[in-house]
Amino acid sequence: MVEALWRGEFGRLFVNYSPHMWHISPTDRQPSPKWRRFKDSAKVRFCCQTCGHGWTSMKGRIVFWFHYNPTRCEGFVQFKLYGQQCTRCNTGRFEFAMWYPEEVQKVMVNIYNRVGQVYYGFSQLPIRVDRRLGKPRKPHSAEHCQACMDGECDNFRRA
């Protein structure tokens, strides 16, 4: 289920595309190769459900897929939030990211602008890449990053 913050930010922005109706929903995979794709990053927080270990990541990843159906005047945005594994208890389970409200706002503005460029003729606005301040104590751990494993992380290097 999408949190109220995500739906609220989406609705606040995408209502501007009225009379076209836009919908948002989470997904585990790309809906169709025909859908457009946009990925973004943010500072997020994790807490292991097994051992309680908490950590912050400057590499929180979200991937959006979007599609507009002109015959129905309806658009759809689907997204996947990527997790990370706990390095303490090593259960192998991906923990869900907790997103800061200003990071949700930032990525929603970015996807709103990308949809606007593709379907509504917006000029190419710069993508906001700023993040909450943070001082990472450890380097990014690709072996514990779901986005790296799926080839979606900026630190991922294909052989």
N, C-alpha and C positions, 0 to 999 in steps of 0.2 A: 504494500500500500504506500502510495506517495504521501509524504508528510504534508501537513497544511502549509508550511512555509514554501515548499516547492510549488504546490498548486497555486498558492496566493501570488507569488512572484510571477509565475507563468501567466495567470489570468490578468494581473495588473498590466502586463506588457502587451500580451497578444490580443487584448480587447481592441487595441489600436488598429488591428487589421480588419475590423468590422466593415462590412457585413459578413466577411468570411469568418467561419467558425474554426478555431484551432483547438486541438485536444492533446493532452500529454499523458504518457503512461510509461512505467518502467518496463524493461525487457531484459532477457538474458542473452539475446543474440540479435544480429542485424535482421530487420524485418524482411528486406528484399534487396537484391543488388541494385535495383532501380532507385532506391531511396538515397538522398544526399546524406553525407556524413560530416560531422564536425566534432573534434575532440578538444577538451579544455582541461586545465589543471587548477588546483587550489590547495590551500593549507587546510588540512583536516585532522581530526583526532580519532584515535582508535582505542578501544578497551577490550581486552581479551575476555570473552564470556566464560572461559575455563578457569584461568588463574588470576584474573583481575588486573594484569599488567596493562598499563596505559602508555601510549606514545603518540607523538605528533608527527605528521608527515607533511613536508612541503610539496609532495608529489601525488596528492590526491587526484585521481583521474576520473573523468566522466566522458563518455562518448554519446553523442546525440545522433540520431538518424531522423530525417524529416522528409515529408512528402506532401505535396498539395494536389488535390483532385479538383481541377477547374470545373468539371461538369456538376459537382456537388457543392462547389464553393466551400470546401472543407479541407483543412490541413491537419496533419498528425505529426507529433514529435514523440519519439520514443528514446529512452536513454538507459544507459547502463552505468551504475556506480561501481567502481572497482574496489576491491578490498585488499587487505594485507594480512599475512600470517604472523602470529605471535612468535617472537624469537626466543621467548623464555620457556614456554611449555611445548612448543613444536608439535601441536596437534595436527597441523596440516590444513586446518580449517581457515577459510578467509573470513576475517572479521569485517563487519560493516563499518564504513566511515561515518563519523558524526561531522556534519558540515556546519561551519560557522555561518550565521545569517548573512553577513556581508559577502562571503564567498559564494553563497547561493545566488545572491543578487547579481554579483559580477558575472557568473557563468550564464545566468538567464538573460542578462543584457546582451552578452556575446552571441547566444544562439538566436535571440530576437533579431539582432542586427544581421546575422548571417542569413536568416530566413528572408529578411527584408531585402538584402542584396540579390538573392536568387529569384525571388518571386515578385518583389514589389519595386524593383529598380533603385533601391538605396545606393548611394555612392559607397565605395568600399571604406567603411569606417575602421579605424585601428581596433584590433582585438585587445581588450584589457588583459594584461598579464600580471598586473600587480597582485600581491598577496598580503595577508596579515603578516606582521613582523614575526620573525622566528629565528632562532639560533640552533640549527640542527647540530646535535651532539655526535651523530654517527652518519656515515655516508649512506646513500640509498642502497637498500638491500634487494637487489634484483631477484634473488632466489626466494624471497618472501612476498614479492609484489605480483598480484594477479594481473595487472596491466602489462607488466614485463612478460609474463608467461603467455599472454594473449597477443603479444607484439604491439601493444598500444601505448607503451610507456616511452617517453623521450629518451630514457637511458637504455632502452632495449637496442641491441645491435644484432642485426641478422647476419648470419655467417655467409 
